Amino acid sequence: MSLVNAELFKVRTTSLWWIMGIILLPLYAASVLANWAQYANSEVTGDTTDLQAQQIQAALQPINVATSLYTSGQYFGILIVLLLSAIIVTSEFFHLTATTTFLTTPHREAVILAKFGAAVIIAAVIWLFTTVVNLIVVPLILGNLDLPTQLGEPAVWRAIGLNALAFVLWAILGVGAGVLIRSQIAATLILAITYVAGTAVVSIIFALLTNFVAEWINNLQVLVPTSASQLMISGTDLPGSPPQWVGAIVLIGYAVVTGLLGTWITKRRDIS
């Protein structure tokens, strides 16, 4: 636990945490407002396919509206977690402290596990912050939409819990990515661009393949980490989409592989 505290101390003693916090706040607020606007203006039009119409109707069910709103901020919150988790590793090389760290604690597995632990704690704090604010704000939004708070529904709390799991798993992915990309600047740019632009590009590709090739291809989108974490927080199973647990399994798989690979590389790689 002392090693985890040491990793958290490294984060607390830099300006990194409050810079990321300042970035997160407007992005989170924008997510809440965007979700509110989406449900305030959503309707099924005649330009949609039968599957798309079914998906929109399912998404507009009160329970699914509630779970989406109560997990607002996941997209940008996870991005911040991903970058912070990677920086926990890459900062050692950026500030030239990696050699000292591994000489002080020769067992490299202990060091990398401590970094995983610190990343998970940071992810949990960010999840808790967004969740608490959501629990305060979302009932007001649901009231504006003439919907009940849905807080008595198990599906809402299941989505909130799975959202926490998503944050934790992305923290593990971030540490693994930091091991693979040791440059702090390169890791930050590559992960941010891949997460934001890559997600948009993949969504467009899957939409085109689903419309012009076969509808079943849409199910394969769950193999994309961002899609998997989005699927986890749906209130009910949506038409044309795999069940929630599939998203959880996919994301756990990525986290396990990344975690094991990161630990193995750290043990084998020369530190200078």
C-alpha positions as CSV (number, residue, x, y, z in Angstrom):
1,M,0.0,0.0,0.0
2,S,2.9,2.3,0.6
3,L,3.9,2.0,-3.0
4,V,0.4,3.0,-4.1
5,N,0.5,6.0,-1.8
6,A,3.9,6.9,-3.3
7,E,2.4,6.9,-6.8
8,L,-0.6,9.0,-5.7
9,F,1.8,11.4,-4.0
10,K,3.6,11.8,-7.3
11,V,0.4,12.8,-9.0
12,R,-0.7,15.1,-6.1
13,T,2.6,17.0,-6.1
14,T,2.3,18.0,-9.7
15,S,0.0,20.4,-11.5
16,L,-1.3,17.5,-13.6
17,W,-4.3,16.6,-11.5
18,W,-5.9,20.0,-11.3
19,I,-5.2,20.7,-15.0
20,M,-7.0,17.5,-15.9
21,G,-9.7,18.5,-13.4
22,I,-10.2,21.9,-15.1
23,I,-10.4,20.1,-18.5
24,L,-12.9,17.6,-17.1
25,L,-15.4,20.0,-15.6
26,P,-16.6,21.8,-18.8
27,L,-16.5,18.5,-20.8
28,Y,-18.7,16.8,-18.1
29,A,-21.1,19.8,-18.2
30,A,-21.3,19.6,-22.0
31,S,-22.0,15.8,-21.8
32,V,-24.9,16.4,-19.4
33,L,-26.4,19.2,-21.5
34,A,-25.9,17.2,-24.7
35,N,-27.7,14.2,-23.3
36,W,-30.5,16.4,-22.0
37,A,-30.9,18.0,-25.5
38,Q,-30.8,14.6,-27.2
39,Y,-33.7,13.2,-25.2
40,A,-35.7,16.5,-25.3
41,N,-35.6,16.4,-29.1
42,S,-35.5,12.7,-29.9
43,E,-38.2,11.2,-32.1
44,V,-38.5,8.4,-34.7
45,T,-38.6,9.8,-38.3
46,G,-39.6,8.1,-41.5
47,D,-36.0,8.1,-42.8
48,T,-34.8,5.3,-40.5
49,T,-34.7,1.6,-41.0
50,D,-36.8,-0.8,-39.0
51,L,-33.9,-1.7,-36.8
52,Q,-32.9,1.9,-36.3
53,A,-36.5,2.8,-35.4
54,Q,-36.6,0.0,-32.8
55,Q,-33.3,1.1,-31.3
56,I,-34.5,4.7,-31.0
57,Q,-37.8,3.6,-29.5
58,A,-35.9,1.4,-27.0
59,A,-33.5,4.2,-26.2
60,L,-36.4,6.5,-25.4
61,Q,-37.9,4.2,-22.8
62,P,-37.8,6.0,-19.4
63,I,-35.4,3.4,-17.9
64,N,-32.9,3.8,-20.8
65,V,-33.1,7.6,-20.7
66,A,-32.4,7.5,-17.0
67,T,-29.4,5.1,-17.2
68,S,-27.9,7.2,-20.0
69,L,-28.3,10.4,-17.9
70,Y,-27.2,8.9,-14.6
71,T,-23.9,7.8,-16.3
72,S,-23.4,11.1,-18.1
73,G,-19.7,12.1,-18.4
74,Q,-18.5,8.5,-19.0
75,Y,-17.0,9.4,-22.5
76,F,-14.9,12.3,-21.4
77,G,-14.3,11.0,-17.8
78,I,-12.8,7.8,-19.2
79,L,-10.6,9.9,-21.6
80,I,-9.2,11.8,-18.6
81,V,-8.7,8.5,-16.7
82,L,-6.9,7.0,-19.7
83,L,-4.5,9.9,-20.0
84,L,-3.8,10.2,-16.3
85,S,-3.2,6.4,-16.0
86,A,-0.7,6.5,-18.9
87,I,1.0,9.5,-17.5
88,I,1.5,7.7,-14.2
89,V,4.0,5.5,-16.1
90,T,5.4,7.9,-18.7
91,S,6.1,10.6,-16.2
92,E,8.9,8.4,-14.8
93,F,10.7,8.6,-18.1
94,F,9.8,12.2,-18.8
95,H,11.3,13.3,-15.4
96,L,14.1,10.7,-15.6
97,T,13.0,9.1,-12.3
98,A,12.5,5.6,-13.7
99,T,16.0,4.3,-12.8
100,T,15.6,5.6,-9.2
101,T,12.2,4.1,-8.8
102,F,13.3,0.7,-9.9
103,L,16.5,0.8,-7.9
104,T,14.6,1.7,-4.8
105,T,12.0,-1.1,-5.4
106,P,13.9,-3.8,-7.3
107,H,10.8,-6.0,-7.7
108,R,9.4,-4.4,-10.9
109,E,6.1,-6.3,-10.5
110,A,5.4,-4.4,-7.2
111,V,6.1,-1.1,-8.9
112,I,3.8,-1.7,-11.9
113,L,1.1,-3.1,-9.6
114,A,1.3,0.0,-7.5
115,K,0.8,2.1,-10.6
116,F,-2.2,0.0,-11.5
117,G,-3.5,0.5,-8.0
118,A,-3.0,4.3,-8.1
119,A,-4.7,4.5,-11.5
120,V,-7.7,2.5,-10.3
121,I,-8.1,4.8,-7.3
122,I,-7.9,7.9,-9.5
123,A,-10.5,6.3,-11.8
124,A,-12.8,5.6,-8.8
125,V,-12.5,9.2,-7.6
126,I,-13.5,10.6,-11.0
127,W,-16.3,8.1,-11.3
128,L,-17.6,9.0,-7.8
129,F,-17.5,12.7,-8.6
130,T,-19.5,12.4,-11.9
131,T,-21.9,10.0,-10.3
132,V,-22.6,12.1,-7.2
133,V,-23.2,15.2,-9.4
134,N,-25.4,13.1,-11.7
135,L,-27.5,11.9,-8.8
136,I,-28.1,15.6,-7.9
137,V,-28.7,17.0,-11.3
138,V,-30.4,14.2,-13.3
139,P,-33.6,14.0,-11.3
140,L,-34.2,17.6,-12.2
141,I,-33.6,16.9,-15.9
142,L,-35.9,13.9,-15.8
143,G,-38.6,16.1,-14.1
144,N,-38.2,18.5,-17.0
145,L,-38.7,15.6,-19.4
146,D,-41.8,14.6,-17.4
147,L,-40.2,11.3,-16.4
148,P,-39.9,9.8,-12.9
149,T,-36.4,9.7,-11.3
150,Q,-36.2,5.9,-11.8
151,L,-33.9,5.6,-8.7
152,G,-36.0,2.7,-7.5
153,E,-35.1,0.7,-10.6
154,P,-32.4,-1.9,-10.2
155,A,-31.3,-1.3,-13.8
156,V,-30.2,2.2,-12.9
157,W,-28.0,1.1,-10.1
158,R,-26.6,-1.8,-12.2
159,A,-25.7,0.7,-15.0
160,I,-24.0,3.0,-12.4
161,G,-22.1,0.0,-11.0
162,L,-21.0,-1.1,-14.4
163,N,-20.0,2.4,-15.2
164,A,-17.6,2.2,-12.2
165,L,-16.2,-1.0,-13.6
166,A,-15.7,0.7,-17.0
167,F,-13.7,3.5,-15.4
168,V,-11.5,1.0,-13.5
169,L,-10.9,-1.2,-16.6
170,W,-9.9,1.9,-18.7
171,A,-7.4,2.9,-15.9
172,I,-5.7,-0.5,-16.4
173,L,-5.7,0.0,-20.1
174,G,-4.1,3.4,-19.6
175,V,-1.2,2.1,-17.5
176,G,-0.6,-0.7,-20.1
177,A,-0.6,1.9,-22.9
178,G,1.9,4.0,-20.9
179,V,4.2,1.0,-20.6
180,L,4.1,0.5,-24.4
181,I,4.5,4.2,-25.3
182,R,7.1,5.5,-22.9
183,S,7.1,9.1,-24.3
184,Q,4.7,11.2,-22.2
185,I,3.9,13.6,-25.1
186,A,3.5,10.8,-27.6
187,A,1.4,8.7,-25.3
188,T,-0.9,11.7,-24.5
189,L,-1.3,12.6,-28.2
190,I,-1.7,9.0,-29.5
191,L,-4.2,8.0,-26.8
192,A,-6.3,11.2,-27.1
193,I,-6.4,11.1,-30.9
194,T,-7.1,7.4,-31.0
195,Y,-9.8,7.6,-28.4
196,V,-11.7,10.6,-29.9
197,A,-11.0,10.4,-33.6
198,G,-10.7,6.6,-33.7
199,T,-14.1,6.2,-32.0
200,A,-15.8,8.5,-34.5
201,V,-14.2,6.8,-37.5
202,V,-15.0,3.3,-36.3
203,S,-18.6,4.3,-35.7
204,I,-19.0,5.7,-39.2
205,I,-17.4,2.5,-40.7
206,F,-19.7,0.2,-38.8
207,A,-22.7,2.3,-39.7
208,L,-21.9,2.1,-43.4
209,L,-21.2,-1.7,-43.2
210,T,-24.5,-2.2,-41.3
211,N,-26.5,-0.2,-43.8
212,F,-25.0,-1.5,-47.0
213,V,-23.7,-5.0,-46.2
214,A,-25.5,-6.7,-43.3
215,E,-27.2,-5.6,-40.1
216,W,-25.5,-8.3,-38.0
217,I,-22.2,-6.5,-38.5
218,N,-23.4,-3.9,-36.0
219,N,-23.0,-6.5,-33.3
220,L,-19.3,-6.6,-33.9
221,Q,-18.9,-3.0,-32.8
222,V,-18.8,-4.3,-29.2
223,L,-15.2,-5.4,-29.9
224,V,-14.3,-1.7,-29.9
225,P,-13.4,-0.7,-26.3
226,T,-15.4,2.5,-26.3
227,S,-18.4,0.7,-27.7
228,A,-18.1,-2.0,-25.1
229,S,-18.1,0.5,-22.2
230,Q,-21.1,2.3,-23.7
231,L,-23.0,-1.0,-24.0
232,M,-22.3,-1.8,-20.3
233,I,-24.3,1.2,-19.1
234,S,-27.5,0.6,-21.1
235,G,-30.5,0.1,-18.9
236,T,-32.0,-2.8,-21.0
237,D,-30.8,-4.9,-23.9
238,L,-31.2,-2.8,-27.0
239,P,-32.5,-4.2,-30.4
240,G,-29.7,-5.2,-32.6
241,S,-27.1,-5.0,-29.8
242,P,-25.5,-7.7,-27.7
243,P,-26.4,-7.8,-23.9
244,Q,-24.6,-5.7,-21.4
245,W,-22.5,-8.5,-20.1
246,V,-20.8,-8.9,-23.5
247,G,-19.5,-5.4,-23.3
248,A,-18.2,-6.1,-19.8
249,I,-16.4,-9.3,-20.9
250,V,-14.8,-7.5,-23.9
251,L,-13.5,-4.7,-21.8
252,I,-12.3,-7.1,-19.1
253,G,-10.4,-9.0,-21.8
254,Y,-8.7,-5.9,-23.0
255,A,-7.7,-4.9,-19.4
256,V,-6.4,-8.3,-18.6
257,V,-4.3,-8.6,-21.7
258,T,-3.0,-5.0,-21.3
259,G,-2.3,-5.5,-17.6
260,L,-0.3,-8.7,-18.1
261,L,1.5,-7.4,-21.2
262,G,2.4,-4.2,-19.4
263,T,3.8,-6.1,-16.3
264,W,5.7,-8.5,-18.5
265,I,7.3,-5.7,-20.6
266,T,8.3,-3.8,-17.5
267,K,10.1,-6.8,-16.1
268,R,11.9,-7.5,-19.4
269,R,12.7,-4.0,-20.6
270,D,16.0,-2.2,-19.8
271,I,15.6,0.9,-17.7
272,S,18.0,3.7,-18.2
